[in-house]
Amino acid sequence: MTALDRGGVVAVVGAGTMGQGIAQVALLAGHRVLLYDAAPGLAAKAAAGVGARLDRLAEKGRLDAAAHRAALDRLVPADGIADLAPAAFVVEAVVEDLAVKRRLFAELEDTVGDGCLLATNTSSLSVTAVAGALRLPGRLVGLHFFNPAPLLPLVEVVAGAASDPAAVDTAYDTAAAWGKTPVRCADTPGFIVNRIARPFYAEALRVHEERAADPATIDAVLRECGGFAMGPFALTDLIGQDVNEAVTRSVWESFFHDPKFTPSLAQRRLVESGRLGRKTGRGWFVYEPAPQPGAGPGPHTAEPADAPRRVVHGGLGPAQALVGLAREAGIEVTEDDGVHGFELSDGTYLYPADGTMEPGIQFDLAADYATATRMALARTPEVPDAALAEAVGLFQALGKQVSVIRLVPGLIVARTVAMLVDLAADAVAKEVASAADIDTAMRLGVNYPLGPLQWGERLSLSWVCETLESLHSYYPNGRYAPSVEVLWRARAEEE
């Protein structure tokens, strides 16, 4: 264990929301904390804000009286960089500007001892570039907390090209000693979470741009069928459209315009219009005047329809659980290996989304078909209304609300999950992080129902590969081309 000793002084530079959160975490871990900001008076104001939050924790019984007083005594606002000289560990949380960070660390290097560990909380800049101007670049690492730092457990520990392994180990062990869940990551654009999460936003935006469904419906399908905690449109409104779009653009540019990370024109127009989300009162949704619970546009939901009395099923792939659910709902189900999905009464096939646009009705991928409360359906043009109504009634009989959307390859959840798995597998192959750390990061950092690699194992890499290859046939620009890792692993599954 190489964690920083509790007697080691921690300095936090940058007294904004993130800096205050990191200072609170270090304080409650038992360290003396020096809080500094270049803006005059801001450090003292921020220290008072941290103290007020500690007061509230004590009032709620989450912090005993002795620990409360001791933590307040250990928090010291610093008037200048020179006051940080006693620090054994400095965590920077200033503006996301490479030049600003490089100047700051150069000043810090002239101030603190050579044994002081330096960490940048950057979420989008290269740790290697931040350290590039230092005399001792090996002691600088990335330590990316998630906001709010006191509440969210994940910390990405990023090794720059010059980072000393011992410095990375100390940062990792210190984050763990502070009660966080650290994951190790190479210095790559977006690190783990901001790299692998791009399809969650991008695929929803693409479905919207193709006018297959509106934002409220897409969000509802990803929540209630895909199992995600929030839909991407509501989430980007919460994050800030400008912030989310800037991260997407930064990752895309850092990967030399790789089509897998291409930004959305629809989101760019939203930012240009000043509709940045909750902070401006309007983004994809309207927030001012404050909406009442249940107000605003809801997802498109089909009217009640009659369920079929009998269906025939063949291969259902990851949706096989629907056979048992249909029988439990009183629907007679018989088996025929020649059927693709379910066969309805008029011979129409109802089958799981797989990236193709074969004749029939498609239904989306669910994280768990038993617990999902909504299903997305789409039909090809020749499918009659009666068959669509029968498909709607089937899922309604299983306790699902149904959203009928315009058909796009891979619908909503299936294409999103396939892309998440592909990026995650590619990151493992390129040694960005371990499979376990990637799954941990995506569950804790963005609250996904499953880690993407766990999801890939559940679905099979063959399913992921086939879905992406089908999507690639419709969009042959490289966006959906399976990674080499997915291709090889899918081939191995089939042997």
C-alpha positions in Angstrom: 0.0 0.0 0.0 1.6 3.3 -1.1 -1.2 5.7 -0.2 -0.3 9.1 1.0 0.1 9.1 4.7 -2.6 11.0 6.6 0.1 13.3 7.9 0.8 14.4 4.3 -0.6 17.8 3.4 -2.9 17.9 0.4 -3.2 21.1 -1.7 -6.1 21.7 -4.0 -5.7 24.3 -6.7 -8.9 25.7 -8.1 -11.7 26.5 -5.7 -14.7 25.9 -8.0 -17.3 23.1 -7.5 -14.9 20.3 -8.3 -12.0 21.7 -6.3 -14.3 22.2 -3.3 -15.5 18.6 -3.6 -12.0 17.2 -3.8 -11.0 19.2 -0.8 -13.9 17.8 1.1 -12.9 14.3 0.2 -9.3 14.8 1.3 -10.4 16.5 4.6 -12.7 13.6 5.5 -9.9 11.2 4.8 -7.9 13.0 7.6 -5.5 15.3 5.7 -4.7 18.9 6.3 -5.9 20.6 3.1 -4.7 23.9 1.6 -7.3 25.3 -0.8 -6.0 27.9 -3.3 -7.5 29.8 -6.2 -5.9 32.6 -8.3 -9.0 34.7 -8.0 -8.6 37.0 -4.9 -10.8 36.0 -2.0 -12.2 32.9 -3.8 -10.3 30.4 -1.7 -11.7 31.8 1.6 -15.2 31.9 0.2 -14.8 28.3 -1.1 -13.4 27.1 2.3 -16.5 28.6 3.9 -18.7 26.7 1.4 -16.9 23.4 2.2 -17.3 24.2 5.9 -21.0 24.7 5.5 -21.3 21.3 3.8 -19.5 19.7 6.6 -21.9 21.4 9.0 -24.8 19.9 7.2 -23.2 16.4 7.4 -22.8 16.9 11.1 -26.4 18.1 11.5 -27.6 15.0 9.7 -25.6 12.7 11.9 -23.2 11.6 9.1 -20.2 13.2 10.8 -19.6 13.1 14.5 -18.9 16.2 16.5 -15.2 15.5 17.0 -14.5 14.6 13.4 -16.5 17.7 12.3 -14.4 20.1 14.4 -11.1 18.4 13.4 -12.0 18.6 9.7 -12.8 22.3 9.9 -9.5 22.9 11.7 -7.6 21.1 9.0 -9.0 23.3 6.1 -6.8 26.3 5.4 -7.5 28.8 2.5 -4.2 29.8 0.9 -3.4 33.3 -0.2 -0.8 32.5 -2.8 1.1 29.7 -4.5 4.0 30.1 -2.1 1.7 28.9 0.7 1.5 25.5 -0.9 5.1 24.7 -0.2 4.4 22.2 2.6 2.2 20.0 0.3 3.0 16.4 -0.3 0.2 16.0 -2.9 -1.3 18.7 -5.1 -4.5 18.2 -7.0 -5.3 20.7 -9.7 -8.9 21.5 -10.7 -8.7 24.7 -12.7 -10.2 25.6 -16.1 -9.8 23.1 -19.0 -7.1 25.0 -20.8 -3.8 23.3 -21.6 -1.7 26.5 -21.5 -3.2 27.5 -18.1 -2.5 24.1 -16.6 1.0 24.0 -17.9 1.8 27.4 -16.4 0.3 26.4 -13.1 2.3 23.2 -12.8 5.5 25.1 -13.7 4.8 27.5 -10.8 4.0 24.5 -8.5 7.2 22.8 -9.4 9.1 25.8 -8.3 7.2 25.9 -5.0 6.8 22.3 -3.7 9.5 19.8 -2.9 10.7 17.3 -5.5 9.0 14.5 -3.7 5.5 16.1 -4.0 3.0 14.2 -6.1 1.2 16.3 -8.7 -2.2 15.4 -10.2 -4.5 17.0 -12.8 -8.2 16.6 -12.6 -8.5 17.2 -16.3 -11.4 15.4 -18.0 -10.4 16.0 -21.7 -6.8 17.1 -22.0 -3.7 15.0 -22.4 -2.0 14.3 -19.1 1.2 13.8 -21.1 0.8 17.3 -22.6 0.1 18.9 -19.2 3.3 17.3 -17.8 5.4 18.1 -20.9 6.9 21.4 -19.6 7.9 20.0 -16.2 11.4 19.4 -15.0 10.2 16.2 -13.3 7.2 15.1 -15.5 7.2 11.6 -13.9 5.5 12.8 -10.8 2.4 14.1 -12.6 -0.6 11.8 -13.1 -4.2 12.3 -14.0 -6.7 12.0 -11.2 -10.2 12.5 -12.8 -12.9 12.8 -10.2 -16.6 12.8 -11.2 -19.0 15.5 -10.1 -20.1 15.8 -7.3 -16.7 14.4 -6.0 -17.9 13.7 -2.5 -20.8 11.5 -3.7 -19.6 9.8 -6.9 -17.2 6.9 -6.1 -15.3 6.7 -9.4 -11.8 8.1 -10.0 -9.9 7.6 -13.2 -6.2 7.3 -12.4 -4.4 8.2 -15.7 -0.8 7.4 -16.5 0.8 9.9 -18.8 3.5 8.8 -21.2 6.1 10.1 -18.7 4.3 9.2 -15.5 6.4 7.2 -13.0 4.7 3.9 -12.2 5.3 4.6 -8.5 3.5 7.9 -8.8 0.5 6.2 -10.5 0.4 3.6 -7.7 0.5 6.2 -5.0 -2.3 8.2 -6.7 -4.4 5.0 -7.1 -3.9 3.8 -3.5 -4.6 7.3 -2.2 -7.9 7.5 -4.0 -8.8 4.1 -2.6 -7.8 5.2 0.9 -10.1 8.2 0.4 -13.0 5.9 0.0 -13.1 6.1 -3.8 -13.2 3.3 -6.4 -10.1 4.0 -8.6 -9.6 2.6 -12.1 -6.3 2.7 -14.0 -6.3 4.2 -17.5 -3.7 5.0 -20.2 -3.5 8.6 -21.4 -6.0 8.4 -24.3 -8.6 10.9 -25.5 -11.6 10.8 -23.1 -9.8 8.3 -20.8 -12.3 5.5 -20.1 -15.8 7.0 -19.5 -15.7 10.0 -21.9 -14.3 7.8 -24.6 -16.6 4.8 -24.4 -19.8 6.7 -23.5 -19.9 8.6 -26.8 -22.3 6.2 -28.6 -24.9 6.6 -25.8 -25.3 10.2 -26.9 -24.3 9.9 -30.6 -26.7 7.0 -31.5 -29.7 8.8 -29.9 -28.9 12.0 -31.7 -28.5 10.1 -35.0 -31.9 8.3 -34.6 -33.4 11.8 -33.9 -31.6 13.3 -36.9 -33.1 10.6 -39.1 -36.5 11.5 -37.7 -37.2 8.0 -36.4 -38.4 9.3 -33.0 -38.5 12.4 -30.9 -36.2 13.1 -27.9 -38.8 12.2 -25.3 -39.5 8.8 -26.9 -35.8 8.0 -27.5 -35.1 8.8 -23.8 -38.0 6.6 -22.6 -36.9 3.6 -24.7 -33.3 3.8 -23.5 -34.5 4.1 -19.9 -37.5 1.8 -19.8 -36.2 -0.8 -22.3 -32.4 -0.4 -22.2 -32.2 0.0 -18.5 -30.2 3.3 -18.5 -30.8 5.6 -15.5 -31.4 8.7 -17.7 -32.0 9.2 -21.4 -29.3 11.0 -23.4 -31.4 14.0 -24.2 -32.3 14.7 -20.6 -28.8 13.9 -19.5 -27.1 16.3 -21.9 -29.6 19.0 -20.8 -28.4 18.3 -17.3 -24.7 18.3 -18.2 -25.0 21.3 -20.5 -25.2 20.9 -24.2 -22.1 23.1 -24.7 -20.1 20.9 -22.3 -21.2 17.6 -23.8 -20.7 18.8 -27.3 -17.3 20.1 -26.5 -16.2 16.8 -25.0 -17.5 15.0 -28.1 -15.7 17.3 -30.4 -12.5 17.1 -28.4 -12.5 13.3 -28.5 -13.3 13.3 -32.2 -10.5 15.8 -33.0 -8.1 13.9 -30.8 -8.8 10.7 -32.8 -8.1 12.6 -36.0 -11.8 12.7 -37.0 -12.4 9.0 -36.6 -16.1 8.5 -37.8 -16.9 6.5 -34.7 -16.7 9.7 -32.7 -18.3 12.2 -35.2 -20.3 15.0 -33.4 -23.9 15.7 -34.1 -25.0 18.6 -36.3 -28.3 18.7 -34.4 -26.5 19.2 -31.1 -24.2 21.8 -32.7 -27.3 23.8 -33.8 -28.7 23.6 -30.3 -25.5 25.0 -28.8 -25.4 27.8 -31.4 -29.0 28.8 -30.5 -28.0 29.1 -26.9 -30.3 26.3 -25.7 -27.8 24.7 -23.4 -30.1 22.8 -21.2 -31.2 23.3 -17.6 -28.8 26.1 -17.0 -30.4 28.3 -19.7 -34.0 27.0 -19.0 -34.2 25.3 -22.4 -32.3 22.6 -24.3 -34.0 19.5 -25.8 -36.7 20.1 -23.2 -38.1 23.3 -21.6 -37.3 23.9 -17.9 -38.4 27.5 -17.3 -40.8 28.4 -16.0 -40.2 25.3 -13.9 -42.3 22.4 -15.3 -44.8 20.7 -13.1 -44.4 16.9 -12.5 -45.6 15.1 -15.5 -45.8 18.3 -17.6 -44.1 18.6 -21.0 -44.1 16.2 -24.0 -44.1 12.6 -23.1 -43.0 9.6 -25.2 -45.2 8.4 -28.0 -47.1 5.4 -26.6 -49.3 3.2 -28.7 -53.0 2.8 -27.9 -54.2 -0.5 -26.4 -54.5 -3.4 -28.9 -55.5 -7.0 -28.8 -52.8 -9.6 -28.2 -52.6 -12.6 -30.5 -53.9 -15.8 -29.1 -51.2 -17.8 -30.7 -47.7 -17.2 -32.1 -45.0 -19.3 -33.6 -41.4 -18.7 -32.7 -38.0 -19.6 -34.2 -34.7 -18.1 -33.3 -35.0 -15.1 -31.0 -31.3 -14.7 -30.0 -30.9 -12.4 -27.0 -34.7 -12.1 -26.8 -35.3 -15.8 -26.0 -36.8 -14.9 -22.6 -39.9 -13.6 -24.4 -41.1 -17.1 -25.1 -41.6 -17.8 -21.4 -43.1 -14.4 -20.8 -45.6 -14.9 -23.6 -46.6 -18.2 -22.2 -47.0 -16.8 -18.7 -49.3 -14.1 -20.3 -51.6 -16.9 -21.6 -50.4 -16.7 -25.3 -50.0 -20.1 -27.0 -46.4 -20.4 -28.3 -45.3 -23.1 -30.7 -41.8 -23.6 -32.1 -40.7 -23.7 -35.8 -37.0 -23.5 -36.6 -37.8 -22.0 -39.9 -39.4 -18.9 -38.4 -37.4 -15.7 -37.9 -38.4 -14.3 -34.5 -42.2 -14.6 -33.9 -44.6 -15.4 -36.7 -47.9 -13.5 -36.3 -51.3 -14.6 -37.5 -51.0 -13.2 -41.0 -47.4 -14.6 -41.5 -45.6 -11.4 -40.6 -42.4 -11.9 -38.8 -41.8 -10.0 -35.5 -38.1 -10.2 -34.8 -35.4 -8.6 -32.7 -33.4 -5.7 -34.0 -30.2 -6.9 -35.6 -29.1 -4.0 -37.8 -31.0 -5.3 -40.9 -34.2 -4.0 -42.5 -35.7 -7.3 -43.6 -39.4 -7.4 -44.2 -41.5 -7.5 -41.0 -41.7 -5.8 -37.6 -38.6 -5.3 -35.5 -38.5 -4.9 -31.7 -35.6 -3.4 -29.7 -33.0 -4.9 -27.4 -33.9 -4.9 -23.7 -31.4 -5.1 -20.8 -33.9 -7.5 -19.2 -37.1 -8.4 -21.1 -38.8 -9.5 -17.9 -38.4 -6.1 -16.1 -38.5 -3.8 -19.1 -41.6 -1.6 -19.1 -41.4 -0.2 -22.6 -40.6 -1.7 -26.1 -39.9 0.1 -29.3 -41.3 -1.4 -32.5 -40.9 -0.4 -36.2 -42.2 -2.0 -39.4 -41.2 -2.1 -43.0 -43.6 -0.5 -45.5 -45.4 -3.6 -46.6 -46.5 -4.6 -43.1 -50.3 -4.0 -42.7 -51.8 -2.1 -39.8 -53.4 -5.2 -38.4 -50.1 -7.0 -38.1 -48.6 -4.0 -36.3 -51.5 -3.8 -33.9 -51.1 -7.5 -33.2 -47.4 -6.9 -32.4 -48.3 -4.0 -30.1 -50.9 -6.1 -28.4 -48.4 -8.9 -27.8 -46.0 -6.6 -25.9 -48.8 -4.9 -24.1 -49.9 -8.4 -22.9 -46.4 -8.8 -21.4 -46.9 -5.6 -19.4 -45.0 -3.3 -21.7 -45.9 0.1 -23.0 -45.1 0.3 -26.7 -43.5 3.1 -28.7 -43.9 2.7 -32.5 -41.1 4.5 -34.3 -40.0 4.8 -37.9 -37.7 2.0 -38.9 -34.0 2.6 -38.8 -31.3 -0.1 -38.8 -30.6 -1.3 -35.2 -33.5 0.7 -33.8 -32.4 2.5 -30.6 -31.0 0.3 -27.8 -29.5 -2.4 -30.0 -27.3 -0.1 -32.0 -26.3 1.8 -28.9 -25.2 -1.3 -27.0 -23.4 -2.8 -30.0 -21.4 0.4 -30.3 -20.6 0.6 -26.6 -19.4 -3.0 -26.6 -17.3 -2.4 -29.7 -15.5 0.7 -28.2 -15.0 -1.1 -24.9 -13.5 -4.2 -26.6 -11.3 -2.0 -28.7 -10.1 -0.1 -25.6 -9.1 -3.4 -23.9 -7.2 -4.5 -27.0 -5.3 -1.2 -27.1 -4.5 -1.5 -23.4 -6.4 1.7 -22.5 -7.6 -0.1 -19.4 -8.5 -3.6 -18.2 -11.9 -5.2 -19.0 -12.8 -5.1 -15.3 -11.8 -1.4 -14.9 -13.8 -0.5 -18.0 -16.9 -2.2 -16.8 -16.5 -0.7 -13.3 -15.9 2.8 -14.8 -19.1 2.7 -16.9 -21.3 1.4 -14.1 -20.0 3.8 -11.5 -19.1 6.8 -13.7 -22.3 7.0 -15.8 -24.5 4.5 -14.0 -25.0 2.0 -16.9 -27.1 -1.1 -16.0 -24.3 -3.4 -17.1 -20.6 -2.9 -18.0 -20.3 -2.9 -21.8 -18.0 -5.9 -21.8 -20.3 -7.8 -19.5 -23.1 -6.9 -21.9 -21.1 -8.2 -24.8 -20.6 -11.5 -23.1 -24.3 -11.8 -22.4 -25.3 -11.0 -26.0 -22.2 -12.7 -27.5 -19.6 -11.0 -29.6 -21.0 -12.7 -32.6 -24.3 -10.8 -32.2 -22.4 -7.6 -31.7 -20.3 -8.2 -34.8 -23.2 -9.2 -37.0 -25.3 -6.2 -35.8 -22.4 -3.8 -36.5 -21.7 -5.3 -39.9 -25.3 -4.9 -40.9 -25.3 -1.3 -39.8 -22.1 -0.8 -41.7 -23.8 -2.0 -44.9 -26.4 0.8 -44.5 -23.9 3.4 -43.3 -20.6 2.5 -45.1 -18.6 5.4 -43.7 -16.7 3.4 -41.1 -18.7 4.5 -38.1 -20.2 1.0 -37.6 -17.3 -1.1 -38.9 -16.5 -3.6 -36.1 -13.2 -3.2 -34.4 -10.5 -5.8 -35.2 -10.9 -7.1 -31.6 -14.6 -7.7 -32.0 -14.1 -9.4 -35.4 -11.5 -11.8 -33.9 -13.4 -12.6 -30.8 -16.6 -13.2 -32.7 -14.8 -15.6 -35.0 -13.4 -17.4 -32.0 -16.9 -17.8 -30.6 -18.1 -19.4 -33.8 -15.3 -21.9 -34.0 
